[in-house]
Amino acid sequence: MYRVVAERIQELIRQQGMEAGARLPSERELAASLQVSRASLREGLIALELGGVVEVRGGSGVYVSSSVAATAEVPEAGPGPFEVLAARGVIETEVAALAARNATSAGLDAILAAVLEMERSHEDRSSNELADRNFHLAIAHATGNTALAGVIDCLWRQRGSLWQRLKEHYRTEELRKATLLDHRAILEAIAGRDAAGARKAMRAHLDRVTRTMAGGG
């Protein structure tokens, strides 16, 4: 979908004869004009930025970066970030519930260690990202099902360049702080053997990430 949206934005740039440096309409206006969600629009814009067509400037807007590049090929960047988040919502909620039922003491210790490391590395984005990954993988391993652990690892690796650029532009400090609290809530539910609570806490966490990245507050 992000490739379709990106191509439609390029067509809009061509139709309106927008030159390098021209500012595109606001996200709200573009989404309404193209009849797509804000999430799909952002994926398309990020794909175009990676292709050198536009420049996304936080707090300012989106600008045409090159009139020549406006006809560039949209790069193939794998699944869209919101596709991956949707898949995680289906799978990781149940993984959290299963971990609450099956986690050993060692498994709980691994989840706790990842939470503590994420809290310690809050200001170091690279270390924080690694700790975040370790947290979700530790939950998967705590289920006792290696296939599920492999699925979570695969989903994490599929986030790719689109996700990284999306995060650079739209991840907020509020989301980072909320994520720490979310992870604590997930850990507490798993440690308390509360499968329904773990499922709910993971769902709330992933929904929060999706809303923030999609511009839904």
Backbone bond lengths (Angstrom), bond angles and torsions (degrees), N, CA, C in turn:
res aa  C-N    CA-C-N  psi(-1)  N-CA   C-N-CA  omega(-1)  CA-C   N-CA-C  phi
1 M - - - 1.455 - - 1.520 111.29 -
2 Y 1.344 117.22 -38.51 1.460 118.66 -177.74 1.529 111.68 -63.27
3 R 1.345 116.66 -30.93 1.462 119.36 177.80 1.528 110.63 -69.92
4 V 1.311 116.61 -39.15 1.470 120.65 177.29 1.526 110.06 -62.69
5 V 1.335 116.35 -46.37 1.462 120.85 179.80 1.530 110.59 -62.86
6 A 1.332 116.51 -43.63 1.467 120.61 179.33 1.526 111.04 -59.52
7 E 1.315 116.83 -42.94 1.468 120.38 179.81 1.527 111.33 -65.58
8 R 1.333 116.63 -35.52 1.463 119.81 178.92 1.528 110.86 -70.03
9 I 1.325 116.67 -35.00 1.464 119.72 176.59 1.526 109.94 -66.99
10 Q 1.332 116.74 -41.40 1.466 120.25 177.18 1.527 110.64 -60.79
11 E 1.321 116.44 -40.45 1.455 120.29 178.83 1.524 110.43 -63.96
12 L 1.330 116.96 -39.15 1.459 121.56 176.80 1.525 110.85 -62.00
13 I 1.324 116.56 -42.72 1.469 121.18 178.38 1.524 110.44 -60.61
14 R 1.335 115.80 -43.28 1.470 119.78 179.97 1.521 111.00 -67.46
15 Q 1.320 116.93 -45.95 1.466 120.77 -177.43 1.516 112.11 -60.77
16 Q 1.321 116.36 -37.54 1.461 120.28 -177.97 1.524 112.67 -90.23
17 G 1.324 116.05 1.35 1.463 119.83 177.68 1.508 113.42 59.66
18 M 1.307 116.89 38.13 1.463 120.43 -177.27 1.523 110.52 -74.32
19 E 1.316 116.00 129.69 1.461 122.31 -178.81 1.524 110.37 -93.22
20 A 1.335 115.14 169.90 1.463 120.59 176.88 1.526 109.53 -55.93
21 G 1.320 116.29 133.85 1.455 121.46 -179.64 1.513 114.01 93.43
22 A 1.326 117.37 -11.68 1.462 120.53 -179.78 1.530 109.91 -70.35
23 R 1.307 115.57 142.81 1.466 120.84 -179.65 1.517 109.78 -91.91
24 L 1.327 116.02 130.80 1.455 120.87 176.85 1.526 109.97 -74.85
25 P 1.327 117.60 160.17 1.469 119.85 174.17 1.526 110.38 -57.30
26 S 1.322 116.40 164.08 1.467 120.65 -179.85 1.523 110.63 -62.44
27 E 1.329 115.56 161.33 1.468 120.03 178.33 1.525 110.93 -55.97
28 R 1.319 116.87 -42.55 1.459 120.67 -178.74 1.526 110.74 -61.35
29 E 1.337 115.75 -44.51 1.459 120.33 -179.52 1.527 111.31 -67.16
30 L 1.325 116.18 -42.81 1.463 119.82 179.79 1.525 111.56 -63.57
31 A 1.332 116.19 -44.06 1.465 120.14 -179.43 1.524 110.57 -61.34
32 A 1.335 116.49 -41.25 1.462 120.56 179.29 1.521 110.83 -67.99
33 S 1.343 115.84 -42.33 1.470 120.31 -178.62 1.527 111.66 -64.51
34 L 1.328 116.40 -42.05 1.463 121.14 -177.71 1.532 112.00 -87.52
35 Q 1.339 115.78 -8.13 1.469 121.70 -179.62 1.532 111.89 57.57
36 V 1.349 114.16 50.24 1.459 121.29 177.02 1.517 108.48 -131.00
37 S 1.317 116.85 165.14 1.462 121.18 178.15 1.527 109.72 -74.33
38 R 1.342 115.58 161.33 1.460 119.34 176.49 1.528 110.30 -62.59
39 A 1.334 117.17 -35.09 1.459 120.42 179.17 1.521 110.92 -62.03
40 S 1.332 117.51 -48.81 1.472 121.11 179.76 1.521 110.48 -63.97
41 L 1.329 116.57 -37.90 1.461 120.00 178.99 1.520 110.52 -62.28
42 R 1.335 116.71 -46.14 1.463 119.64 -178.71 1.523 111.32 -63.40
43 E 1.322 117.10 -39.16 1.467 119.77 176.89 1.529 110.00 -60.61
44 G 1.337 116.49 -44.26 1.462 120.33 179.82 1.518 112.22 -63.34
45 L 1.319 116.38 -41.97 1.468 120.40 179.44 1.524 111.19 -64.87
46 I 1.334 116.77 -41.06 1.466 120.15 179.26 1.526 110.12 -65.29
47 A 1.336 117.18 -39.63 1.469 120.37 177.65 1.527 109.89 -61.04
48 L 1.323 116.53 -41.10 1.470 120.14 179.01 1.524 111.41 -68.44
49 E 1.325 116.86 -34.90 1.463 119.32 177.22 1.525 110.19 -65.57
50 L 1.336 116.60 -42.85 1.459 119.76 177.62 1.524 111.34 -62.92
51 G 1.337 116.67 -29.40 1.462 121.42 178.68 1.518 113.53 -85.60
52 G 1.334 117.40 -0.24 1.457 120.98 177.67 1.514 114.87 81.69
53 V 1.328 117.49 14.71 1.467 120.71 -176.54 1.524 111.86 -86.96
54 V 1.338 115.95 -42.37 1.457 119.74 -179.54 1.514 109.98 -129.24
55 E 1.327 114.65 167.94 1.467 121.53 174.98 1.518 107.39 -125.70
56 V 1.327 116.68 124.09 1.457 121.46 178.22 1.523 107.83 -94.12
57 R 1.325 116.20 117.91 1.462 121.47 -179.26 1.515 108.55 -111.98
58 G 1.326 115.77 112.68 1.457 120.72 -177.58 1.514 112.36 -55.92
59 G 1.326 116.48 129.54 1.456 121.65 178.53 1.506 114.44 78.12
60 S 1.318 117.94 -3.61 1.455 121.45 -178.45 1.519 112.24 -118.84
61 G 1.311 117.08 -45.44 1.457 119.78 -179.63 1.512 111.99 140.22
62 V 1.313 115.25 -163.78 1.468 122.15 -178.71 1.525 107.86 -118.37
63 Y 1.331 116.31 132.48 1.464 121.61 -174.65 1.523 110.83 -126.07
64 V 1.327 115.58 147.39 1.457 120.40 174.00 1.520 107.15 -69.77
65 S 1.330 116.24 125.44 1.466 118.89 -176.74 1.514 112.71 -90.53
66 S 1.337 117.35 -24.08 1.464 120.49 179.03 1.512 109.34 -160.13
67 S 1.332 116.86 128.78 1.465 120.07 179.70 1.517 110.79 -65.19
68 V 1.350 116.45 -29.88 1.462 120.13 178.37 1.526 109.67 -73.60
69 A 1.337 115.34 -41.99 1.460 120.05 -178.01 1.516 112.79 -67.35
70 A 1.331 117.05 -13.34 1.464 120.04 -178.40 1.521 112.41 -64.60
71 T 1.326 116.51 -10.57 1.466 119.63 176.24 1.532 110.74 -110.87
72 A 1.320 116.32 15.12 1.465 120.90 -176.56 1.522 111.32 -69.26
73 E 1.315 114.42 157.36 1.464 121.23 176.26 1.529 109.28 -73.72
74 V 1.322 116.37 131.64 1.461 120.34 177.77 1.522 108.37 -70.63
75 P 1.338 118.48 125.42 1.468 119.94 -176.94 1.519 112.28 -66.31
76 E 1.309 116.27 144.37 1.464 121.39 174.73 1.521 107.66 -81.70
77 A 1.326 116.10 116.64 1.464 119.33 -174.44 1.521 112.56 -123.77
78 G 1.323 116.76 23.52 1.456 119.91 178.00 1.512 111.99 78.09
79 P 1.341 117.41 -162.21 1.465 120.45 -179.44 1.522 111.01 -61.53
80 G 1.327 115.81 148.72 1.459 119.53 176.08 1.518 110.88 -69.40
81 P 1.338 118.19 152.28 1.466 121.51 -178.66 1.523 113.59 -55.42
82 F 1.326 117.01 -36.88 1.463 118.87 -177.36 1.526 111.60 -79.44
83 E 1.327 116.82 -23.33 1.467 119.41 169.88 1.523 109.73 -63.85
84 V 1.331 115.67 -45.04 1.468 120.20 -179.39 1.525 110.34 -65.16
85 L 1.342 116.68 -42.29 1.461 119.26 178.55 1.525 111.36 -62.66
86 A 1.341 116.88 -39.15 1.463 120.14 178.52 1.528 110.73 -64.17
87 A 1.335 116.02 -41.25 1.462 119.90 178.30 1.529 110.60 -64.83
88 R 1.309 115.88 -40.34 1.468 119.47 178.01 1.529 110.44 -63.38
89 G 1.339 116.51 -36.53 1.452 119.89 178.91 1.511 112.57 -62.71
90 V 1.316 116.23 -35.89 1.462 121.04 178.58 1.532 110.45 -71.44
91 I 1.325 115.76 -44.68 1.463 120.55 -170.44 1.531 113.45 -89.15
92 E 1.332 116.96 -47.91 1.465 118.93 -172.19 1.524 113.57 -70.40
93 T 1.317 118.09 -25.21 1.463 119.06 176.22 1.528 110.33 -63.66
94 E 1.334 115.74 -42.62 1.467 119.44 179.06 1.519 111.58 -74.48
95 V 1.334 116.81 -32.12 1.466 120.32 175.96 1.530 109.52 -62.14
96 A 1.329 117.10 -42.38 1.464 120.50 179.38 1.525 110.70 -62.94
97 A 1.336 116.00 -41.74 1.468 119.79 178.79 1.524 111.01 -63.33
98 L 1.329 116.57 -41.53 1.465 121.05 -179.97 1.525 110.79 -67.48
99 A 1.325 116.29 -37.21 1.464 119.94 177.85 1.525 110.40 -63.17
100 A 1.337 116.69 -37.01 1.467 120.11 178.89 1.528 110.78 -62.49
101 R 1.314 117.07 -30.62 1.455 120.89 -179.55 1.534 112.08 -82.79
102 N 1.348 116.07 -34.35 1.467 119.34 -167.13 1.524 116.26 -111.90
103 A 1.318 118.54 -11.59 1.466 120.13 -171.86 1.527 112.26 -59.91
104 T 1.318 115.42 134.01 1.464 121.85 172.91 1.524 108.50 -87.02
105 S 1.324 115.92 174.38 1.474 119.55 176.64 1.523 110.72 -59.91
106 A 1.336 115.99 -40.17 1.464 119.96 178.85 1.524 110.50 -65.05
107 G 1.324 116.58 -39.06 1.455 120.17 178.66 1.514 111.94 -64.15
108 L 1.328 117.03 -42.09 1.468 121.21 177.42 1.525 110.79 -64.72
109 D 1.326 116.13 -38.77 1.470 119.93 178.46 1.525 110.74 -62.01
110 A 1.332 117.90 -38.32 1.460 121.52 -179.63 1.527 110.97 -67.31
111 I 1.329 116.33 -39.21 1.472 119.52 177.68 1.524 109.73 -66.26
112 L 1.332 116.61 -44.21 1.466 120.97 178.96 1.519 110.97 -61.29
113 A 1.331 116.87 -42.46 1.468 120.58 -179.71 1.531 110.62 -60.08
114 A 1.335 116.96 -39.55 1.467 120.62 179.17 1.522 110.81 -67.64
115 V 1.338 117.08 -38.88 1.468 120.82 177.84 1.527 110.21 -63.45
116 L 1.324 116.71 -46.60 1.466 120.87 -179.56 1.528 111.42 -62.74
117 E 1.334 116.42 -40.72 1.459 120.11 179.52 1.528 110.39 -65.87
118 M 1.322 117.17 -38.87 1.465 119.76 179.01 1.528 110.39 -65.73
119 E 1.318 116.87 -38.20 1.461 120.27 177.95 1.530 110.95 -67.96
120 R 1.336 116.96 -38.85 1.470 120.78 179.19 1.527 111.47 -67.75
121 S 1.336 116.41 -36.81 1.467 120.63 -173.97 1.524 112.26 -98.08
122 H 1.336 116.55 24.87 1.464 120.96 -174.91 1.525 113.09 -53.54
123 E 1.331 117.28 -37.23 1.468 120.95 -177.09 1.524 113.19 -88.22
124 D 1.332 117.51 -11.67 1.464 121.76 -179.50 1.524 108.10 -102.66
125 R 1.322 117.06 101.85 1.466 120.44 -170.63 1.520 113.19 -63.77
126 S 1.324 117.52 -36.20 1.457 120.03 -179.46 1.526 110.75 -66.78
127 S 1.339 116.02 -48.74 1.467 120.26 179.12 1.521 110.57 -66.13
128 N 1.332 116.70 -36.12 1.451 121.59 179.74 1.524 111.27 -64.26
129 E 1.327 115.59 -39.43 1.461 121.18 178.13 1.524 110.65 -64.05
130 L 1.322 117.05 -42.49 1.463 121.34 179.17 1.527 110.59 -64.71
131 A 1.324 116.52 -41.93 1.459 120.24 179.20 1.524 110.72 -65.67
132 D 1.322 116.83 -36.73 1.467 121.58 177.27 1.524 109.77 -61.03
133 R 1.337 116.25 -47.56 1.462 121.18 177.68 1.528 110.67 -59.74
134 N 1.331 116.47 -44.93 1.458 120.36 -178.38 1.526 111.56 -63.02
135 F 1.327 116.49 -33.64 1.462 120.96 178.33 1.532 110.74 -62.21
136 H 1.320 116.14 -50.90 1.462 119.74 -177.57 1.535 111.33 -68.14
137 L 1.327 116.75 -36.13 1.461 118.94 177.36 1.530 111.51 -69.85
138 A 1.335 116.97 -35.92 1.465 120.18 178.97 1.528 110.46 -63.38
139 I 1.320 116.66 -37.94 1.463 119.89 177.23 1.527 109.62 -64.31
140 A 1.324 116.58 -43.45 1.467 120.18 179.36 1.519 111.09 -62.19
141 H 1.325 117.14 -43.76 1.474 120.13 178.94 1.529 110.84 -65.19
142 A 1.338 116.41 -30.98 1.464 119.84 -178.70 1.526 112.33 -67.94
143 T 1.327 117.27 -15.94 1.468 119.30 176.67 1.522 111.06 -70.03
144 G 1.340 116.75 -22.37 1.450 121.32 -175.24 1.514 113.04 83.23
145 N 1.338 116.27 7.56 1.466 121.52 -177.81 1.530 108.50 -113.27
146 T 1.322 117.40 106.76 1.459 121.03 -176.16 1.527 112.13 -67.54
147 A 1.335 116.92 -28.03 1.461 119.34 178.10 1.527 110.19 -64.94
148 L 1.339 116.53 -41.97 1.465 119.77 178.17 1.532 110.64 -64.68
149 A 1.326 116.57 -38.93 1.463 119.46 177.12 1.522 110.33 -61.02
150 G 1.334 116.89 -38.68 1.460 120.75 177.85 1.515 111.92 -66.50
151 V 1.321 116.91 -36.96 1.468 120.80 178.45 1.526 110.56 -64.99
152 I 1.327 117.13 -45.15 1.465 120.50 179.97 1.527 110.57 -63.53
153 D 1.322 116.57 -41.21 1.465 120.20 177.29 1.532 110.54 -61.30
154 C 1.322 116.59 -41.46 1.466 121.34 178.86 1.520 110.90 -63.93
155 L 1.324 117.51 -44.51 1.465 120.96 179.06 1.528 110.58 -62.02
156 W 1.322 116.51 -39.91 1.461 119.62 -179.79 1.535 110.40 -63.64
157 R 1.328 115.89 -42.91 1.470 119.65 -178.89 1.525 112.25 -70.17
158 Q 1.318 118.30 -22.30 1.461 121.22 179.96 1.521 112.99 -77.04
159 R 1.308 118.35 -6.16 1.466 119.63 -177.55 1.528 110.48 -63.21
160 G 1.315 118.22 -40.29 1.461 123.07 167.86 1.521 117.62 59.96
161 S 1.335 114.61 -164.91 1.466 121.83 -172.65 1.523 112.71 -68.98
162 L 1.325 117.53 -34.01 1.464 119.57 178.14 1.528 110.29 -62.19
163 W 1.327 116.30 -45.23 1.460 120.05 179.65 1.517 111.28 -62.80
164 Q 1.327 117.32 -45.31 1.462 120.49 -177.24 1.527 111.02 -60.59
165 R 1.334 116.70 -42.78 1.462 119.48 179.95 1.535 111.00 -70.99
166 L 1.320 116.70 -38.59 1.467 120.83 177.17 1.527 109.90 -59.68
167 K 1.323 115.44 -43.58 1.464 120.82 -179.68 1.530 111.13 -64.55
168 E 1.327 116.64 -39.64 1.461 120.27 179.00 1.521 111.26 -59.27
169 H 1.324 116.36 -39.14 1.461 120.44 -175.75 1.521 114.04 -84.91
170 Y 1.325 117.37 -35.65 1.455 119.27 -166.62 1.519 116.23 -119.90
171 R 1.328 118.29 -9.96 1.460 118.69 177.49 1.522 108.92 -72.18
172 T 1.315 116.97 130.91 1.456 121.59 -175.97 1.527 111.38 -106.55
173 E 1.325 115.14 162.17 1.462 120.07 175.59 1.531 109.91 -63.80
174 E 1.336 115.64 -34.99 1.466 119.72 178.04 1.531 110.70 -61.31
175 L 1.343 116.39 -40.13 1.457 119.93 179.13 1.520 110.45 -66.57
176 R 1.318 117.40 -40.55 1.461 120.53 179.84 1.525 110.59 -60.88
177 K 1.326 116.59 -43.75 1.464 120.18 179.40 1.525 110.57 -67.79
178 A 1.339 116.58 -41.37 1.465 120.35 179.88 1.520 110.70 -64.53
179 T 1.335 116.71 -33.78 1.460 120.53 179.41 1.516 111.69 -62.77
180 L 1.327 116.78 -38.42 1.465 120.14 177.87 1.527 110.48 -61.95
181 L 1.326 115.98 -42.95 1.462 119.86 178.68 1.525 110.84 -67.80
182 D 1.338 116.26 -39.64 1.469 120.14 178.00 1.525 110.76 -59.46
183 H 1.333 116.10 -45.03 1.463 120.16 -178.02 1.527 111.21 -63.93
184 R 1.319 115.92 -38.39 1.467 119.74 176.52 1.527 110.37 -62.30
185 A 1.335 116.67 -42.60 1.465 120.96 -179.33 1.530 111.04 -64.21
186 I 1.328 116.16 -39.71 1.470 120.67 178.36 1.523 109.74 -65.16
187 L 1.333 116.43 -46.73 1.463 120.94 178.92 1.524 111.15 -58.54
188 E 1.321 117.29 -45.98 1.460 120.99 -177.94 1.529 111.33 -61.86
189 A 1.334 116.57 -39.86 1.464 119.66 179.30 1.527 110.76 -67.05
190 I 1.325 116.89 -41.76 1.465 120.43 179.53 1.529 109.99 -65.94
191 A 1.329 116.71 -45.22 1.466 120.58 179.96 1.531 111.33 -64.35
192 G 1.328 116.32 -29.58 1.455 120.95 178.97 1.513 113.68 -85.24
193 R 1.327 116.33 5.25 1.475 122.59 -179.97 1.532 111.28 59.39
194 D 1.335 115.47 31.78 1.457 121.76 -178.71 1.531 108.63 -99.68
195 A 1.324 117.19 89.62 1.461 120.92 -175.95 1.518 111.95 -62.48
196 A 1.336 117.38 -45.02 1.464 120.57 179.78 1.527 110.71 -63.79
197 G 1.329 116.49 -40.12 1.458 120.46 178.57 1.516 112.28 -66.33
198 A 1.322 116.92 -38.89 1.464 120.96 178.67 1.524 110.38 -65.42
199 R 1.315 115.70 -42.68 1.465 120.44 177.79 1.539 110.26 -60.33
200 K 1.324 115.69 -46.67 1.468 121.10 -178.90 1.527 111.42 -64.34
201 A 1.330 116.90 -42.15 1.464 120.82 -178.67 1.525 111.49 -66.24
202 M 1.342 116.46 -39.89 1.465 119.22 177.98 1.524 110.60 -67.48
203 R 1.326 116.82 -40.28 1.463 120.55 178.08 1.526 110.41 -61.38
204 A 1.323 117.05 -44.80 1.463 120.76 179.78 1.527 110.94 -61.15
205 H 1.329 116.05 -40.47 1.473 120.77 179.86 1.527 111.32 -63.44
206 L 1.324 116.72 -51.04 1.463 119.79 -177.23 1.528 111.63 -68.48
207 D 1.321 117.19 -33.35 1.472 120.10 175.41 1.525 110.71 -65.08
208 R 1.332 116.30 -38.75 1.464 119.77 179.10 1.535 110.91 -63.96
209 V 1.322 116.46 -44.56 1.468 120.30 178.14 1.523 110.52 -60.48
210 T 1.331 116.78 -44.86 1.461 121.06 -178.98 1.521 110.99 -62.18
211 R 1.324 117.12 -46.70 1.481 120.34 -179.26 1.520 111.18 -60.50
212 T 1.322 116.36 -43.71 1.466 119.47 -177.72 1.513 111.56 -65.64
213 M 1.337 116.88 -47.16 1.454 120.74 -177.83 1.536 111.99 -68.54
214 A 1.335 115.69 -27.87 1.472 119.46 -178.18 1.519 112.01 -89.18
215 G 1.314 117.07 -3.30 1.459 119.02 178.93 1.509 113.23 82.01
216 G 1.346 116.02 22.92 1.451 118.92 -178.54 1.520 113.77 -99.50
217 G 1.329 117.05 11.76 1.458 120.03 177.36 1.523 113.34 88.35
